[in-house]
Amino acid sequence: MSVLLKRIMSDNDMLLTDKEAAEMLRLANHKTLANWRCKGKHKDLEFIRIGRSIRYRVQSVRLFMSNHMVGMQGVQK
């Protein structure tokens, strides 16, 4: 885990760039986030537009991950 990611994981109000949010989500390519925004996918991943820049709150990324967690319901042991 990178030093940046360790710092990110401890501050809910910090604003992340596309690259930082993609790293937190473990996406292979940060452009995936731009594709999702453009296509209207995953509208529950809130972002902030500051001029031409896009930023994500750490808290919003965490909530997105929590909302997309897949449980083990119905799986037999």
N, C-alpha and C positions, 0 to 999 in steps of 0.2 A: 504494500500500500504506500502510495507516495506521501511525502510530507504535506503536500497541499491537501490531499484527500483527508489525511488525519485532522488537519486544521478545519476543514469543511465540516466534518462529521460532528464537531462540537459547537457550532454556532448556527442556530436556526434562522437568524435574521440576515445572515450574510447573503449577498447577491452573487450568483454564479453566472459565468459565461456559458455559451453552448458547450464548449469543450469541457468545462468543469462539471456541468450537469451530466453530460454524456459519460464522463469518467465515473461519476457517482452512481449512475445507472448501469454501468458496465457495458455501454453500447460500443460496438466496434468503430463506429464512425459518428462524429458529432453532427454531421449533416442529416442524420436520421431525425433529429429534433426539428430541423427546418422543414423536412418533408412532412412530418406530423402536423406542424403548424399550418403549412400550405394546404394540405389535404383535409384539414379539420379533424384529424384523428386525435384521440386521447385528449379531449377537451378538458379533462380533469387535471391535466398538468398545466397549472397556471403559470403564466409568464408576464413579465413587465416589459413594455416597450419604452425605451428612453431614446427618443430621436430614431435613429436607424438601428440602434443596438437592442438586443434582446437579453434579458436577465431573468434568472430563476431564483426564487428564495429556497434556501436549503430546506426549510419547513415544507414547502410545496412539493419538492422532489421526494422527501420522506413520505409525505401523505400519499403521493402517487404510487410509490412502491408498496405501501401498506394496502392501498385499495386494490392493487393488482396481484396481491399474494394469492397463490393457489394452495388451498388446504388439501388435506388428505382425507376428506370426507368420502365415505363410500368405498374406501380401499380396504380390502380384507387382508388380514395378516396371515 
